[in-house]
Amino acid sequence: MEIRRAATVAELVAAQHLYDGPARPEWAERFLAAPGHLLLIAYVEGVPAGFVSGIEMLHPDKGVEMCLYELSVDEPYRRRGIGRALTDALATVARERGCYDMWVGVDTDNEPALATYRSAGARDQGHFAMLTWEFPTA
């Protein structure tokens, strides 16, 4: 397995089978151009097997932290340590960038995700509610 940071629209589109829906090239381009956004892809024999995306968040009184936005491993590659390796790789990038921490929101009944994050050293900070506003997209 090899983990690399996605640097081109083609790389992001080639990994779209790992996303919730198809990649849109214009969004992929915008993602790559956005400061603090990154996506790491795990390749097994040249095939995208998983990814993790992160977003740096800056606040005037806290500094910079990394939000682990999304983690996905393709079904045939699960339970091989790829999710943990991707999480560890993102944590390494966060430390290199001077982030004071990294966090992720996860559903409390998502046992595979919880196990992955805990195995990578994350600690449970308690339960919280996540509220969303949904806006129509073009």
Buried (B, 14 or more C-beta within 10 A) or exposed (E): BEBEEBEEBEBBBBBBEBBEEEBBEEEBEEBBEEEEBBBBBBBBEEEBBBBBBBBBBEEEEEEBBBBBBBBBBBEEBBEBBBBBBBBBBBBEBBEEEEBEEBBBEBEEEEEEBBEBBEEBEBEEEEEEEEEEEEEEEE
